[in-house]
Amino acid sequence: RTKIWVYNRTLPTADKNTVIVKRLSPEYFWYLARAKYWVNNQNFPFYITRRNDGVYLQTWHGTPLKKMQHDLESIEGRDAGYLDRVTQASQQWSYLVSPSPYATEAFSTAFRHNAEIVEEGYPRNDILSSPDRHQIAESVRQKLDLPAGKKVLLYAPTFRDDQNISGNKFGFELPFDVEEFAAQHGDSYVLLLRMHVVVRNRLSIPEHLSGIVRDVSSHDDINELYLVSDALITDYSSVFFDYSILHRPILFYAYDLENYRDNLRGFYLDYEHELPGPIIASGDELWETISSLSQKSPELSASSAEFATKFAPKDDGHAAERVVDRVFAAEDSQN
């Protein structure tokens, strides 16, 4: 079976049956028109309609913490037609992958979709439960040239809707001083910075800190970054739902919680009581929490494990197999 992969760069791996096309190129539209199966984790352009016998598998890209689309009282940072466009796009979905009953409920109100729910876990998270995950992690450490003997912190925040630059491009400034991090924790930790895909401004990291603070925003697979990280620092991003599968510590650096909760998005969970880790409000508190991370690690890891049981109950390393059987095998058997 021929697979068409939409990608503007070079795939790390591809077999003889994989064709790579650039997004919005003539080939892109040609293959969209001919393909029976569409698979996406966001949306194709709203003005594209799948063929009558086409099957569209929407895998989405995270378990929602922050409210989305129809669940928002007002939408910041988007033009007046945004909600109509995304709603029109979601009406094309045939199947929607969900990792949990919690996500299924949020998707139903946020998207107002008509897709059949496939509540079988996230295929992209299979690597986190792979029997080879430790070997994969070591390979990634070597690829990133991470120094031996140091632990790794991954900082992966979301974007702010009120920092729109244009279209789907947003700005973001680091809410802490990397020099201060290096001074306090540079002997023990390497800090990996992974910005959201819609953040377009480049981070500025002083050259003399390159061995301590690294911008890995362009790394292809964030799951590989999870595997090499000893702890995650995030804010309102959905990344912590996935990271909890590893049963490792998660810190929530929510320096602008009041504005984000009350003015920008709001949450599906009770942010201050249901998260699997401490909520941190200032840079000084962040450094103090990192200092005590070794002592608190067993407790925080247990919190992540308990959280994953509820919010990632089927992310067991076999989600892709179940989704393929449920969607592709079932559809093929009908033809």
Buried (B, 14 or more C-beta within 10 A) or exposed (E): EEEBEBEEEEEEEEEEEEEBBEEEEEBBEEBBEEBEBBBBBEBBEBEBEBEEEBBBBBBBEBBBBBBBBBBBEEBEBBEEEBBEBBBBBBBBBBBBBBBBEBBBEBBBEBBEBEBEBBBBBBBBBBBBBBEEBEEBBEBBBEEBEBEEEBBBBBBBBBBBBBBBEEEEBBBBEBBBEBBBBBEBBBEBBBBBBBBBEBBBEEBEBEEEBEEBBBBBBEBEEBBBBBBBBBBBBBBBBBBBBBBBBBBBBBBBBBBBBEEBBEEBBBBBBEBEEEBBBBBBBEBEBBBEBBEEBEEBBEEBBEBBBEBBEEBBBBBBBBBBEBBBEBBBEEBEEEE
